[in-house]
Amino acid sequence: MHAKTDSEVTSLDASSPARSPRRPVYYVQSPSRDSHDGEKTTTSFHSTPVLSPMGSPPHSHAHSSVGHHSRESSSSRFSGSLKPGSRKINPNDAARGGGHRKGQKPWKEYDVIEEEGLLESEERQKSLPRRCYVLAFIVGFFVLFSFFSLILWGASKPMKPKITVQSIKFEHLSVQAGSDSTGVATDMISMNSTVKFKYRNTGTFFGVHVTSTPLDLSYSEIVIASGDLKKFYQSRKSQRTVSVAVMGNKIPLYGSGSSLSSSTGVPTVPVPLTLSFVLRSRAYVLGKLVKPKFDERIECSITFDSKKLNVARSLKNNCTYA
């Protein structure tokens, strides 16, 4: 073999096809979506060779491609991870109003407020009938109680006590000269007597408390003797006989006693007298709420006879009751 000259070498190189230089290979990393969770993502990188048409592409072009691809991948991944029925959030709205439009509440907060409003309305609907029930019970109770009290009052009113003045007995009666507290001379009368009457409670379901005004024995409209009745209680459907001492001591008669004077001091002529008093009975049917009252005014005409001292005089037919 002979050595090749420089011209041959040059011609050989020119005749042989030109070798193209090897182009550098670039790899782009793109995030992939995790298959296990739609909302949580993990970043995995897949290498994708990108060949630059010019052999050595500008770095700015490569970085722009990578950033654009990454944004599209992440945007598509985020939109795919949203649950059905959820509302997409506009980035512009998120930047302006914190993730929601101005004046519009997030859907979770809106649901909570709406649920609280429903609960409050249900509570009001439940509490209102309870108040109505309590009020109706109170009103009904008072109405029934008043009606019951009225029935008791109406039933007890006709059950008036029955009073009968039985007799009066004069133990002593005398008329003598004297003077009153101012020194005026006049006839003075003194007497002792006892009045008896029967009291019967006709009430079938209540007892009564009995009081009386003073029992006054008068002559010519001048009270010459008086007696006080001690109050007592009479149980239902029962009776008793009551005795009251009616007395007077040196009561001035002034001009009315001239016909009564005598040498013995005892009147020899009949002396007309009047016995009067008011008997009050009060029944407690339902405590102090229903307490019917029975008042009876009694007036009896009596004629004193000096021959019948210490003898009980019947007054059954001599009295009026009102």
C-alpha positions as CSV (number, residue, x, y, z in Angstrom):
1,M,0.0,0.0,0.0
2,H,1.3,3.4,-0.7
3,A,1.0,6.3,1.5
4,K,-1.8,8.5,0.7
5,T,-1.0,12.0,0.0
6,D,-2.7,15.0,1.4
7,S,-4.7,15.6,-1.7
8,E,-6.0,12.1,-1.6
9,V,-7.0,12.4,1.9
10,T,-8.7,15.6,1.1
11,S,-10.5,14.1,-1.8
12,L,-11.6,11.1,0.2
13,D,-13.0,13.3,2.9
14,A,-14.8,15.3,0.4
15,S,-16.3,12.3,-1.5
16,S,-17.5,10.5,1.7
17,P,-20.8,11.6,3.1
18,A,-20.7,14.2,5.9
19,R,-21.5,12.9,9.4
20,S,-24.1,14.9,11.2
21,P,-23.2,15.7,14.8
22,R,-25.3,14.0,17.6
23,R,-28.0,16.2,19.0
24,P,-28.3,16.6,22.7
25,V,-31.4,15.0,24.4
26,Y,-33.5,17.0,26.9
27,Y,-35.9,15.5,29.5
28,V,-39.0,17.2,30.7
29,Q,-40.4,16.4,34.1
30,S,-44.2,16.5,34.3
31,P,-46.3,15.7,37.5
32,S,-48.6,12.7,37.3
33,R,-51.9,12.2,39.1
34,D,-52.0,9.8,42.0
35,S,-54.5,7.0,41.3
36,H,-55.3,6.4,44.9
37,D,-56.9,9.7,45.9
38,G,-58.7,12.3,43.8
39,E,-57.9,15.2,46.1
40,K,-54.4,14.4,47.4
41,T,-51.7,14.2,44.8
42,T,-48.1,13.1,44.8
43,T,-45.7,14.4,42.3
44,S,-44.1,11.8,40.1
45,F,-41.9,12.6,37.2
46,H,-41.9,11.0,33.8
47,S,-39.0,11.6,31.6
48,T,-40.0,12.7,28.1
49,P,-37.2,13.2,25.6
50,V,-37.5,16.4,23.7
51,L,-35.2,17.0,20.7
52,S,-34.3,20.4,19.8
53,P,-34.6,21.1,16.1
54,M,-31.5,23.2,16.2
55,G,-29.4,20.8,18.2
56,S,-28.9,23.1,21.1
57,P,-32.2,24.9,21.8
58,P,-32.3,28.1,23.9
59,H,-32.7,27.5,27.6
60,S,-35.5,30.0,27.8
61,H,-37.5,27.9,25.3
62,A,-37.0,24.7,27.3
63,H,-37.9,26.3,30.6
64,S,-41.1,27.9,29.1
65,S,-42.2,24.5,27.7
66,V,-41.6,22.9,31.1
67,G,-43.5,25.6,33.0
68,H,-46.4,25.6,30.6
69,H,-46.7,21.9,30.6
70,S,-46.5,21.8,34.4
71,R,-49.3,24.4,34.8
72,E,-51.6,22.6,32.4
73,S,-51.0,19.3,34.1
74,S,-51.5,20.7,37.6
75,S,-54.6,22.6,36.5
76,S,-56.1,19.5,34.9
77,R,-55.2,17.5,38.0
78,F,-56.9,20.0,40.4
79,S,-60.0,20.2,38.3
80,G,-60.3,16.5,38.1
81,S,-59.9,16.1,41.8
82,L,-63.0,18.1,42.6
83,K,-65.9,16.1,43.8
84,P,-69.1,16.0,41.8
85,G,-71.4,18.8,42.8
86,S,-68.7,21.0,44.1
87,R,-68.2,24.5,42.9
88,K,-65.1,25.5,41.1
89,I,-63.3,28.5,42.5
90,N,-62.3,31.1,40.1
91,P,-58.6,32.2,40.8
92,N,-59.5,35.8,40.1
93,D,-62.4,35.6,42.6
94,A,-60.1,33.9,45.1
95,A,-57.6,36.6,44.7
96,R,-60.2,39.4,45.2
97,G,-62.6,37.9,47.8
98,G,-60.7,35.2,49.6
99,G,-62.1,32.3,47.5
100,H,-65.7,33.5,47.0
101,R,-67.4,36.3,45.4
102,K,-68.1,39.5,47.2
103,G,-71.3,39.3,49.2
104,Q,-71.6,35.6,48.7
105,K,-71.0,33.2,51.6
106,P,-69.3,29.9,51.2
107,W,-71.6,27.0,50.7
108,K,-70.6,25.3,54.0
109,E,-71.3,28.4,56.0
110,Y,-74.6,29.0,54.2
111,D,-75.7,25.5,55.0
112,V,-74.8,25.8,58.7
113,I,-76.7,29.1,59.0
114,E,-79.7,27.7,57.2
115,E,-79.7,24.6,59.4
116,E,-79.5,26.7,62.6
117,G,-82.5,28.8,61.3
118,L,-84.5,25.6,60.8
119,L,-83.7,24.3,64.2
120,E,-84.6,27.6,65.9
121,S,-87.9,27.7,64.0
122,E,-88.7,24.1,65.0
123,E,-87.9,25.0,68.7
124,R,-90.2,28.0,68.5
125,Q,-92.9,25.8,67.0
126,K,-92.4,23.3,69.8
127,S,-92.2,25.8,72.7
128,L,-95.2,27.8,71.6
129,P,-97.7,25.0,72.0
130,R,-96.3,24.2,75.4
131,R,-96.9,27.8,76.6
132,C,-100.4,27.6,75.1
133,Y,-101.1,24.4,77.0
134,V,-99.9,25.8,80.3
135,L,-101.9,29.0,79.8
136,A,-105.0,27.0,78.8
137,F,-104.6,24.8,81.9
138,I,-104.3,27.7,84.2
139,V,-107.3,29.5,82.7
140,G,-109.3,26.3,82.6
141,F,-108.4,25.6,86.3
142,F,-109.6,29.0,87.4
143,V,-112.8,28.7,85.4
144,L,-113.6,25.3,86.8
145,F,-112.7,26.3,90.3
146,S,-114.9,29.4,90.1
147,F,-117.7,27.4,88.7
148,F,-117.3,24.8,91.5
149,S,-117.2,27.6,94.1
150,L,-120.3,29.2,92.7
151,I,-122.1,25.9,92.9
152,L,-121.1,25.5,96.5
153,W,-122.2,29.0,97.3
154,G,-125.6,28.5,95.6
155,A,-126.1,25.2,97.3
156,S,-125.3,26.5,100.8
157,K,-127.3,29.8,100.6
158,P,-130.7,28.2,101.2
159,M,-129.4,26.3,104.2
160,K,-130.1,29.1,106.7
161,P,-129.8,28.3,110.4
162,K,-133.1,28.0,112.3
163,I,-133.4,30.1,115.4
164,T,-136.2,29.9,118.0
165,V,-136.4,32.2,121.1
166,Q,-137.9,29.9,123.7
167,S,-138.3,31.9,126.9
168,I,-137.3,34.7,129.2
169,K,-137.2,34.6,133.0
170,F,-137.1,37.7,135.3
171,E,-135.2,37.1,138.5
172,H,-135.4,40.7,139.7
173,L,-136.9,44.0,138.7
174,S,-137.1,47.1,140.9
175,V,-137.7,50.9,140.4
176,Q,-136.3,53.4,142.9
177,A,-135.5,57.1,143.0
178,G,-132.0,58.3,142.3
179,S,-129.9,60.6,140.2
180,D,-127.9,60.2,137.0
181,S,-124.2,60.9,136.5
182,T,-124.8,64.6,136.1
183,G,-126.8,64.8,139.4
184,V,-130.3,65.1,137.8
185,A,-132.9,63.4,140.0
186,T,-134.9,60.6,138.3
187,D,-136.3,57.2,138.7
188,M,-133.7,54.4,138.3
189,I,-134.5,50.8,137.2
190,S,-132.5,47.6,137.8
191,M,-133.2,44.1,136.6
192,N,-131.8,40.6,136.0
193,S,-133.2,38.2,133.5
194,T,-132.2,35.2,131.3
195,V,-133.1,34.7,127.7
196,K,-133.0,31.2,126.1
197,F,-133.1,30.4,122.4
198,K,-132.5,27.3,120.3
199,Y,-130.0,27.4,117.4
200,R,-130.0,24.7,114.7
201,N,-127.6,24.5,111.8
202,T,-129.4,23.1,108.8
203,G,-126.3,22.9,106.6
204,T,-125.5,19.3,105.4
205,F,-121.9,19.9,104.5
206,F,-120.6,22.9,106.5
207,G,-120.4,24.2,110.0
208,V,-121.1,27.8,111.1
209,H,-119.5,30.4,113.4
210,V,-122.1,32.3,115.3
211,T,-121.9,35.8,116.8
212,S,-124.5,38.3,117.9
213,T,-125.1,41.9,118.7
214,P,-125.9,42.7,122.3
215,L,-129.4,41.4,123.4
216,D,-131.1,44.6,124.3
217,L,-134.2,44.8,126.5
218,S,-135.8,48.2,126.2
219,Y,-138.7,50.2,127.8
220,S,-140.1,53.2,125.9
221,E,-137.1,53.1,123.6
222,I,-134.8,53.2,126.5
223,V,-132.4,50.2,126.8
224,I,-132.8,49.1,130.4
225,A,-130.9,45.8,130.2
226,S,-128.4,44.2,127.9
227,G,-126.6,40.9,127.5
228,D,-123.6,39.6,125.3
229,L,-123.6,36.3,123.5
230,K,-120.3,34.4,123.5
231,K,-119.5,33.3,120.0
232,F,-119.6,29.6,119.3
233,Y,-119.2,27.1,116.5
234,Q,-122.1,24.9,115.4
235,S,-121.2,21.8,113.3
236,R,-123.3,20.6,110.4
237,K,-126.8,19.3,111.1
238,S,-126.7,20.0,114.8
239,Q,-128.4,22.2,117.3
240,R,-128.0,23.7,120.8
241,T,-129.8,25.7,123.4
242,V,-128.2,29.0,124.3
243,S,-128.7,31.0,127.5
244,V,-127.8,34.7,127.7
245,A,-128.0,36.8,130.9
246,V,-129.6,40.2,130.2
247,M,-129.1,42.7,133.0
248,G,-129.2,46.4,133.9
249,N,-128.2,48.3,137.0
250,K,-129.7,51.7,137.9
251,I,-130.6,52.9,134.4
252,P,-132.2,56.3,134.5
253,L,-135.8,56.5,133.3
254,Y,-136.3,60.2,133.6
255,G,-139.9,61.0,133.0
256,S,-140.9,57.5,131.8
257,G,-140.6,55.8,135.1
258,S,-143.3,57.7,137.0
259,S,-145.9,55.1,136.4
260,L,-143.6,52.3,137.6
261,S,-142.8,53.5,141.0
262,S,-144.4,51.9,144.1
263,S,-143.8,51.6,147.8
264,T,-142.2,48.2,147.5
265,G,-140.1,49.2,144.5
266,V,-141.6,46.5,142.3
267,P,-144.0,47.7,139.6
268,T,-147.5,46.7,140.2
269,V,-148.7,47.3,136.7
270,P,-147.7,45.3,133.6
271,V,-144.5,46.7,132.0
272,P,-144.2,46.4,128.2
273,L,-140.7,45.5,127.1
274,T,-139.0,44.7,123.8
275,L,-136.2,42.3,123.2
276,S,-134.1,42.8,120.1
277,F,-130.8,41.5,118.7
278,V,-129.2,40.4,115.4
279,L,-127.7,36.9,115.2
280,R,-124.9,36.5,112.6
281,S,-123.8,33.1,111.3
282,R,-120.9,32.6,108.9
283,A,-120.1,29.3,107.1
284,Y,-116.7,28.4,105.7
285,V,-117.7,26.0,102.9
286,L,-114.4,26.1,101.0
287,G,-112.0,27.7,103.4
288,K,-112.1,31.5,103.2
289,L,-113.0,31.4,99.5
290,V,-116.6,30.3,99.9
291,K,-118.1,31.7,103.1
292,P,-121.8,32.4,103.0
293,K,-123.2,34.7,105.6
294,F,-126.5,34.5,107.4
295,D,-127.9,37.4,109.4
296,E,-131.2,37.2,111.2
297,R,-132.8,40.1,113.1
298,I,-134.9,39.0,116.0
299,E,-137.5,41.1,117.9
300,C,-139.7,39.9,120.7
301,S,-142.5,41.6,122.6
302,I,-142.6,40.9,126.3
303,T,-144.9,42.0,129.1
304,F,-143.5,42.0,132.6
305,D,-145.8,40.7,135.4
306,S,-144.6,41.1,138.9
307,K,-146.5,38.0,139.9
308,K,-144.4,35.8,137.7
309,L,-140.9,36.5,139.0
310,N,-138.5,33.6,138.6
311,V,-140.9,32.0,136.2
312,A,-139.8,31.3,132.5
313,R,-142.2,33.0,130.1
314,S,-142.6,31.4,126.7
315,L,-141.7,33.6,123.7
316,K,-142.3,31.1,120.9
317,N,-145.3,33.1,119.6
318,N,-144.0,36.6,120.5
319,C,-141.0,37.0,118.2
320,T,-140.4,38.0,114.6
321,Y,-137.5,36.9,112.5
322,A,-136.2,38.8,109.6
